[in-house]
Amino acid sequence: MTASPADPPTELFTLGRCSIDLYSNDLGSAFPDIRQFNAYLGGSPLNIAVGASRLGVRSALLTAVGDDQVGDFILTNLQREGVDTRFIPRKAGTRTPAVLLAILPPDRFPITFYRDNAADVQLGIGDVRAAPIENAGALVVNGSALARDPSRSATLNVVRRAKDAGVTVYLDLDFRADQWPDLLAFGLNIRALLRDVDVVIGTEEEINAALLRDVADVVIHHSQITAPEIAGDLQANTAALLAEVAVLVRKEGARGCTVFERKQAPLTVPGFAVEVVNVLGAGDAFAGGLVAGRLRGLNWPDAARLGNACGAVVVRNIGCSAFAPTWDEAQAFLREYS
């Protein structure tokens, strides 16, 4: 995408991983029995950018791709979605990541990440320096981007610049255990970032993981579906995060979400009863809807309801951002389920 001086400024930047997602087209088949895959755009920050773009937000993605055909796939399809790709470098000698998924509804979604020598990890400070973060309305960064340098340093740089400019900074916790050489490092890095963050988005397990200080609290050491089960005092950990940030949005799956604002009573926003095909990507669609809603001036209850609607639309389908709703589609869904 080529921008001219007359183009309006980018409203939303997202930063972090990207991938080609190869999702089983044989619903209900275990991985050895799969015969067909569909190819989609993937990666939480990418999905959020696409989801917000479909809702009418001018979005840009800060990531990196390899000098390979998968990188071509990512860039071409982002451009088709209206997401600004000007700040996505190609990293020679690296590979654009891939994700493979079997789909066994309603609750089995074994996933395999191929992220050895991942291009997006090589996103550095020099790569993001040209991005006009200061002119945006919001920035969404991703916990996985903190796992390794140089993407960790690029994230810290962008977040500080956004904070100094008064841009609303969202942190999607996105805890993926297999991306961290030490699980305790996840919490350490998250907590180091919080001073420059306005809004944290995460599941119950991700909130506990952000406050993890003892490996004895890791109940399940590895999971192919989500994060390990992390023991912890959810109420205390929620309070600890709210001592650092103004707002915490807790994703609660089919139940919807709860919005915690500092010194305010928690706000529960119910979800929608829909048939589940694939839960992967629903949380990203939720975040895209939530952030888009806030950028459009919605209050927290209405923005969270829009986010819940976007998640419910996606969960009924096989892929992630490929099925994110437009603004009109989201409003039609809300009217249908009102």
Stockholm file with secondary structure:
# STOCKHOLM 1.0

chainA/1-338         MTASPADPPTELFTLGRCSIDLYSNDLGSAFPDIRQFNAYLGGSPLNIAVGASRLGVRSALLTAVGDDQVGDFILTNLQREGVDTRFIPRKAGTRTPAVLLAILPPDRFPITFYRDNAADVQLGIGDVRAAPIENAGALVVNGSALARDPSRSATLNVVRRAKDAGVTVYLDLDFRADQWPDLLAFGLNIRALLRDVDVVIGTEEEINAALLRDVADVVIHHSQITAPEIAGDLQANTAALLAEVAVLVRKEGARGCTVFERKQAPLTVPGFAVEVVNVLGAGDAFAGGLVAGRLRGLNWPDAARLGNACGAVVVRNIGCSAFAPTWDEAQAFLREYS
#=GR chainA/1-338 SS CCCCTTSCCCSEEEESCCEEEEEESSTTCCGGGCCCEEEEEECHHHHHHHHHHHTTCCEEEECCEESSHHHHHHHHHHHHTTCBCTTCCEETTCBCCEEEECCBTTTBCCEEEECTTBGGGGCCHHHHTTSCGGGCSEEEEEGGGGSSTTHHHHHHHHHHHHHHHTCEEEEECCCCGGGCSSHHHHHHHHHHHGGGCSEEEEEHHHHHHHTCCCGGGBSSSCCSSSCCCBCCCHHHHHHHHHTTSSEEEEECGGGEEEEEETTSCCEEEECCCCCCSCCTTHHHHHHHHHHHHHHTTCCHHHHHHHHHHHHHHHHTSSSSGGGCCCHHHHHHHHHHTC
#=GC SS_cons         CCCCTTSCCCSEEEESCCEEEEEESSTTCCGGGCCCEEEEEECHHHHHHHHHHHTTCCEEEECCEESSHHHHHHHHHHHHTTCBCTTCCEETTCBCCEEEECCBTTTBCCEEEECTTBGGGGCCHHHHTTSCGGGCSEEEEEGGGGSSTTHHHHHHHHHHHHHHHTCEEEEECCCCGGGCSSHHHHHHHHHHHGGGCSEEEEEHHHHHHHTCCCGGGBSSSCCSSSCCCBCCCHHHHHHHHHTTSSEEEEECGGGEEEEEETTSCCEEEECCCCCCSCCTTHHHHHHHHHHHHHHTTCCHHHHHHHHHHHHHHHHTSSSSGGGCCCHHHHHHHHHHTC
//
